Amino acid sequence: MIEVLQSTIDGIAVGSIIALAAVGLTLTYGILRLSNFAHGDILTLGAYFAFFANTTFKINIWLAIAIGSLLSILVVLICEKILWQPLRAKRATTTTMMIVSIGLALVIRNAIVLIWGAKPQKYDLPTFPAINIYDVAITRNKIVVIIAAIAIIAALHYLLQNTKIGKAMRAVADNPELAKVSGINVNAVILWTWVIAGGMTAFGGSIYGLITNLRPNMGWFMILPIFAAVILGGIGNPYGAIAGAFIVGISQEVATTCPVALGELQKYCIGTDYKLGIGLVIMICVLLFKPQGLFKGT
């Protein structure tokens, strides 16, 4: 039971990261109809920008994370201007744009390797002892990650439900042509979508660096759980993506838990190398009964 509780805490922390990135991905799909495979590498880019500010200029980690998120948003907007906007103007197919996004992911990942190298990196942070609650060890950084993710998700909820741009985003997601005829500035909505999606994803990658080492391919390995969360929750539904993220995050950590009490039977447990497949299996099982996902998509 202790091992399961420990894995659940770890899963909530990982699920928080997946949730931030999944919301960004589902927004870009719901509004732009773009399956962006470069999304995971934007997550990595945000983390490395924060790492650069924190270690090179000795900036406070939270200010470094803010700088990393802002620089990532700038990169995302540049990509929108020189890549996605011309493709939409030429009425490129969704398949074409998806293939372009894979190419963009490779460019970003190799640029990170070129600048920062392929070796794992870590922030310049002080170490604190873990907090023990009934023999369950919880590090302070994991608590911070969970609280930060909840705060960002709450801010997004307020933006979507109570602000003019949030209502415009929901209108464009439902029917772009009708929204345009109704006087909504679709181009402004697209830019705000990139700002929000890029900012949340980069922030998620930055705080992911609080609980793990930074690696150039970490976003690529995260892209499968992110897509699984989006599809599981209902494509285009940000709240469904959040729910799907926590289901995937917790399930892949708990499913690979191997209690010490099993002794010799431990060799039959699911290895941690297969944890990424757990979320995909759950997604497939759910879709067999609910093809639209757990919640209605856009």
Phi and psi in degrees as a GROMACS rama.xvg file:
@    title "Ramachandran Plot"
@    xaxis  label "Phi"
@    yaxis  label "Psi"
@TYPE xy
-62.3112  -42.7875  ILE-2
-62.7775  -39.5365  GLU-3
-66.4342  -43.3957  VAL-4
-63.3197  -41.1648  LEU-5
-61.5387  -44.7215  GLN-6
-66.4886  -33.2979  SER-7
-65.0843  -42.644  THR-8
-61.383  -45.6502  ILE-9
-60.7264  -39.9581  ASP-10
-65.8403  -36.3802  GLY-11
-65.6462  -40.645  ILE-12
-64.0487  -47.1877  ALA-13
-65.7467  -40.1452  VAL-14
-61.5424  -32.0236  GLY-15
-64.5066  -41.6588  SER-16
-65.3038  -46.4181  ILE-17
-61.0296  -38.544  ILE-18
-61.3561  -45.4978  ALA-19
-61.0494  -44.5945  LEU-20
-71.3076  -38.4364  ALA-21
-65.3693  -37.4185  ALA-22
-63.3792  -42.7633  VAL-23
-61.8347  -42.0446  GLY-24
-66.6868  -41.9443  LEU-25
-70.3598  -28.7415  THR-26
-68.4506  -43.88  LEU-27
-66.4002  -33.2307  THR-28
-74.2481  -44.6933  TYR-29
-63.6687  -34.4921  GLY-30
-99.1749  -39.3954  ILE-31
-102.705  -8.65312  LEU-32
56.213  42.7313  ARG-33
-118.71  120.164  LEU-34
-87.3393  93.131  SER-35
-89.9198  100.749  ASN-36
-77.6045  -6.60682  PHE-37
-85.6418  -0.608284  ALA-38
-61.1829  -41.907  HIS-39
-64.6305  -32.8182  GLY-40
-77.2919  -23.4487  ASP-41
-66.5292  -37.6289  ILE-42
-58.5088  -46.471  LEU-43
-64.7923  -41.7418  THR-44
-61.1556  -42.0437  LEU-45
-60.1075  -40.4931  GLY-46
-65.75  -41.5058  ALA-47
-73.261  -33.5418  TYR-48
-62.9901  -43.393  PHE-49
-63.587  -41.8785  ALA-50
-59.9298  -43.645  PHE-51
-62.0703  -46.4647  PHE-52
-65.647  -38.0007  ALA-53
-73.137  -41.8028  ASN-54
-92.138  -33.3291  THR-55
-81.9515  -44.9116  THR-56
-103.514  3.38451  PHE-57
55.7985  39.9779  LYS-58
-84.0247  145.321  ILE-59
-50.7747  140.148  ASN-60
-58.2993  -38.7321  ILE-61
-71.81  -36.1587  TRP-62
-67.7382  -37.5564  LEU-63
-63.1975  -40.7683  ALA-64
-64.0587  -40.3952  ILE-65
-63.4828  -42.7069  ALA-66
-64.1137  -42.9418  ILE-67
-60.6589  -40.4772  GLY-68
-67.1129  -42.2165  SER-69
-65.3762  -42.3744  LEU-70
-64.9881  -36.2516  LEU-71
-67.1133  -38.9785  SER-72
-61.0225  -40.9256  ILE-73
-60.8184  -43.7447  LEU-74
-62.5682  -42.1631  VAL-75
-63.024  -41.1816  VAL-76
-68.9678  -34.7565  LEU-77
-64.5407  -42.939  ILE-78
-61.7661  -39.2044  CYS-79
-60.9267  -42.1712  GLU-80
-72.009  -43.3251  LYS-81
-97.9787  -9.34884  ILE-82
-125.207  -65.1313  LEU-83
-71.9951  -40.7353  TRP-84
-61.6875  -47.9784  GLN-85
-61.659  -36.42  PRO-86
-65.0808  -41.5544  LEU-87
-65.059  -37.9974  ARG-88
-63.5553  -32.8837  ALA-89
-88.6831  6.55984  LYS-90
55.2318  46.4143  ARG-91
-63.6531  146.194  ALA-92
-73.8057  162.306  THR-93
-62.3981  -33.7735  THR-94
-65.8822  -42.9515  THR-95
-60.7049  -44.933  THR-96
-67.9317  -33.9497  MET-97
-65.3971  -42.6258  MET-98
-65.175  -39.0081  ILE-99
-62.4391  -39.0134  VAL-100
-65.0666  -34.2259  SER-101
-65.4388  -41.8538  ILE-102
-62.8161  -41.0993  GLY-103
-63.1062  -39.0641  LEU-104
-59.9528  -42.3568  ALA-105
-65.3515  -38.3514  LEU-106
-63.9564  -47.9896  VAL-107
-63.0142  -44.5658  ILE-108
-63.9391  -43.0217  ARG-109
-73.4179  -28.2483  ASN-110
-65.4832  -39.3691  ALA-111
-63.252  -43.7842  ILE-112
-62.8549  -40.9767  VAL-113
-63.7769  -40.2585  LEU-114
-84.1869  -46.443  ILE-115
-108.777  -5.67769  TRP-116
86.0812  170.022  GLY-117
-92.5959  -9.20098  ALA-118
-72.2516  147.706  LYS-119
-60.4445  143.182  PRO-120
-124.95  164.081  GLN-121
-147.589  154.506  LYS-122
-66.5926  158.588  TYR-123
-88.72  89.2103  ASP-124
-127.193  148.526  LEU-125
-71.9611  153.879  PRO-126
-101.125  140.96  THR-127
-124.532  146.823  PHE-128
-66.9926  147.314  PRO-129
-69.4366  152.848  ALA-130
-91.2553  125.008  ILE-131
-100.073  120.163  ASN-132
-123.276  107.07  ILE-133
52.6473  47.2787  TYR-134
69.5155  7.7736  ASP-135
-98.4272  117.949  VAL-136
-87.7338  124.157  ALA-137
-123.889  117.623  ILE-138
-76.4818  152.333  THR-139
-63.0681  -35.3731  ARG-140
-64.6602  -35.3629  ASN-141
-67.3715  -38.3904  LYS-142
-62.6635  -43.0168  ILE-143
-63.0272  -42.4009  VAL-144
-60.466  -46.0073  VAL-145
-64.469  -45.1856  ILE-146
-64.8729  -43.0766  ILE-147
-62.7939  -42.2528  ALA-148
-64.3572  -42.4333  ALA-149
-61.7519  -41.0737  ILE-150
-63.7454  -43.5161  ALA-151
-66.1747  -41.3285  ILE-152
-64.8704  -39.4234  ILE-153
-63.4342  -40.3711  ALA-154
-64.1306  -39.405  ALA-155
-64.1612  -42.9495  LEU-156
-57.326  -44.9062  HIS-157
-62.9726  -41.9984  TYR-158
-63.5202  -44.2857  LEU-159
-69.8979  -33.2018  LEU-160
-94.655  -25.5138  GLN-161
-125.051  -1.72056  ASN-162
-113.291  159.933  THR-163
-64.2968  -43.2271  LYS-164
-67.4267  -34.7301  ILE-165
-64.4809  -43.0091  GLY-166
-66.3721  -36.6901  LYS-167
-65.8926  -38.8764  ALA-168
-63.1192  -40.9976  MET-169
-67.1238  -36.0057  ARG-170
-67.3837  -43.1465  ALA-171
-65.668  -38.1319  VAL-172
-63.4351  -37.9497  ALA-173
-72.3433  -46.3078  ASP-174
-158.188  95.7584  ASN-175
-58.8549  -42.5408  PRO-176
-66.9251  -44.7125  GLU-177
-64.5901  -38.2091  LEU-178
-62.4962  -40.657  ALA-179
-66.5384  -41.8957  LYS-180
-64.8029  -31.5925  VAL-181
-76.4216  -2.19901  SER-182
99.1559  6.57118  GLY-183
-78.8669  134.277  ILE-184
-78.0292  94.9774  ASN-185
-64.537  -36.8162  VAL-186
-62.7548  -39.4649  ASN-187
-66.3097  -38.6803  ALA-188
-63.3155  -40.3649  VAL-189
-61.921  -44.3372  ILE-190
-63.2119  -42.8966  LEU-191
-65.0174  -34.2331  TRP-192
-62.0746  -45.162  THR-193
-65.0892  -39.4444  TRP-194
-62.3241  -47.5645  VAL-195
-68.6848  -47.4196  ILE-196
-64.3081  -46.0779  ALA-197
-66.0596  -41.1433  GLY-198
-65.1005  -44.97  GLY-199
-65.5129  -41.2763  MET-200
-67.3643  -45.2735  THR-201
-64.4196  -39.1503  ALA-202
-63.1561  -41.7508  PHE-203
-60.4165  -42.7664  GLY-204
-65.2536  -37.4548  GLY-205
-65.1105  -44.5564  SER-206
-77.9068  -18.8157  ILE-207
-62.6386  -32.552  TYR-208
-66.1191  -13.5389  GLY-209
-74.3885  -23.2564  LEU-210
-118.483  2.13261  ILE-211
-154.485  165.934  THR-212
-75.1017  153.122  ASN-213
-86.7423  134.159  LEU-214
-136.43  143.769  ARG-215
-58.6709  -27.3646  PRO-216
-101.275  11.4295  ASN-217
-66.5645  -34.5375  MET-218
-69.6765  -34.0756  GLY-219
-65.3485  -38.784  TRP-220
-71.4282  -24.3517  PHE-221
-81.8245  -17.6118  MET-222
-64.4586  -33.4732  ILE-223
-65.6617  -49.8766  LEU-224
-60.5079  -33.7784  PRO-225
-65.3418  -48.0573  ILE-226
-64.4814  -38.3948  PHE-227
-61.0292  -41.7436  ALA-228
-64.9714  -42.0323  ALA-229
-63.8947  -46.8014  VAL-230
-69.5161  -39.8197  ILE-231
-62.4407  -41.4045  LEU-232
-80.3706  -14.0833  GLY-233
109.777  111.882  GLY-234
-59.5469  127.517  ILE-235
91.736  -2.7107  GLY-236
-105.006  106.9  ASN-237
-62.692  -35.7277  PRO-238
-71.6037  -35.1446  TYR-239
-65.4923  -37.2256  GLY-240
-63.3086  -38.1255  ALA-241
-64.4525  -47.5955  ILE-242
-61.6725  -44.8887  ALA-243
-62.208  -36.1312  GLY-244
-63.8108  -44.1505  ALA-245
-69.8697  -34.8661  PHE-246
-63.2473  -46.5573  ILE-247
-66.1283  -46.9182  VAL-248
-60.9836  -47.2039  GLY-249
-70.3128  -43.4559  ILE-250
-63.9287  -40.5166  SER-251
-72.4717  -24.2667  GLN-252
-81.9564  -44.1812  GLU-253
-69.8938  -38.5352  VAL-254
-64.765  -25.9205  ALA-255
-96.9525  8.23482  THR-256
-73.26  132.102  THR-257
-124.815  96.6988  CYS-258
-56.4245  139.852  PRO-259
-61.0365  -30.4452  VAL-260
-62.69  -16.2094  ALA-261
-72.6111  -19.2629  LEU-262
58.8565  -120.798  GLY-263
-64.5369  -24.073  GLU-264
-72.7062  -7.93534  LEU-265
-58.6433  -29.6698  GLN-266
-66.5672  -14.8049  LYS-267
-94.6257  0.0499573  TYR-268
-73.706  159.93  CYS-269
-73.4385  125.569  ILE-270
-73.7029  156.989  GLY-271
-65.7728  -20.6073  THR-272
-64.5527  -18.6435  ASP-273
-103.501  8.20429  TYR-274
-63.6355  -31.3658  LYS-275
-64.6123  -26.8036  LEU-276
-76.4795  -20.1817  GLY-277
-62.2181  -47.138  ILE-278
-61.285  -37.2336  GLY-279
-68.609  -38.373  LEU-280
-63.5602  -43.6099  VAL-281
-62.5129  -42.942  ILE-282
-58.8003  -45.5871  MET-283
-63.2387  -43.5509  ILE-284
-62.6516  -40.7621  CYS-285
-67.6617  -43.2226  VAL-286
-67.592  -24.0287  LEU-287
-63.5301  -30.7039  LEU-288
-102.861  -29.5817  PHE-289
-132.716  85.4087  LYS-290
-58.7267  -23.734  PRO-291
-85.7273  -0.823754  GLN-292
94.0101  178.68  GLY-293
-65.6643  -33.2404  LEU-294
-126.287  158.289  PHE-295
-66.7044  129.557  LYS-296
-83.4164  -170.953  GLY-297
